[in-house]
Amino acid sequence: MPKASVHREEEEFPWDLGVFDAHCHPTDTMTSLDSIPSMKAKGLTVMATRAQDQVLVACAADRLGIPTDTNPEDWTRDQKIIPCFGWHPWFSHQMFDVNTYDGKEQLDEESKIAHYQTVLTPKSDDRDFLLALPDPRSFAHFLQQTHQYLERYPLALVGEIGLDKQFRIPGSWLPENYESRDDSLTPGGREGRDLSPYRVHMDHQKKVLTAQLNLAGELQRAVSIHGVQAHGILFETLQQTWKGYEKRVPSKRELKKRANDQNANIEEEQIQKIEDSSSPKPYPPRICLHSYSGTAETLKQYCHPSIPTEVFFSFSTTINFSHPAGSKTETVIQACPDDKILIESDLHTAGDRMDYYLEEIVRKVCQLKDWSLSDGVNRLAENWHRFVFGHIDPHKH
Ligand SMILES: [Zn+2]
């Protein structure tokens, strides 16, 4: 009998061991927050993406946040959320650099047009289109606000941030869009609008990403990263932030020598301890590449021992298995180190559907990794715990 048959659909799912969503967007449907206490999942990592949802994520954390003295055994049904604050690449064009506009907090019409002509590609001369785009906001101001949120919520992470080479910005809102729009959705998303031909310059996206990585490093918070068709440039951008901080990888000879020399071992441990202290750095201490769509080769690149940050890879059935790339994802999951895998729903609404997608991806990962469900759920919980809190759950050991 093939081994995989152990994971029969009817095998009961061990929700009681604790299932954690590494990346989701329940504040896209605010009414769905009411369903969170009755969800089977134990923890949700809730992303912010744009102007409209930063405050909503904060409100969600006020209502349903996980308390700072973290003993998962004690979390109640009303304590499930880790809030994350960040600006998504799909909205990066809405940010302007105050230095370019003489410290202005708001842009007048001409500056607004100039800004969008600079950050969008191809360059548009359609004034009506450009003026109908959202009023851009000061990036410095946003960073300041995010800093405040991170201080107010000591467990909060930075996300969703990243790079996307594929997306094009949606067209402006037309009167008929307003008439037919679904009022239960938080504004600011695409909502089925046609896409314009315009993309956001990579240089601009990189600036917006890098500043948020630096902020996460300053406050020593993990980040959740979106990367689509930009795996090379994303790696380079991240690598830039830890330049000069690479860990020295001992040669085989050194390792051998060390094995024979107890004193050298202790010295090395002390150095390591100093390096690991939680002092501010320009790069985040932990990174989750959400709905990871890169190859197994790129994954290996992120696991190089010289990289001073811990990189996790998160998978969802909605994104990773929804297109023909599914079979590639299977290879990638198999190649992913067991202690670096996370799972997510990436869903815009909380409730039964979110639980359903979480169960689906956990079963898929367990099947591909040849883990029993209880073993897999435990491993994934431990990985999530390390990603969010930076250490393993002390109550499990
Ligand atoms: Zn997302």
Residues whose N, C-alpha, C, O or C-beta is under 5 A from the ligand:
A	BS01	ZN	E160 D346
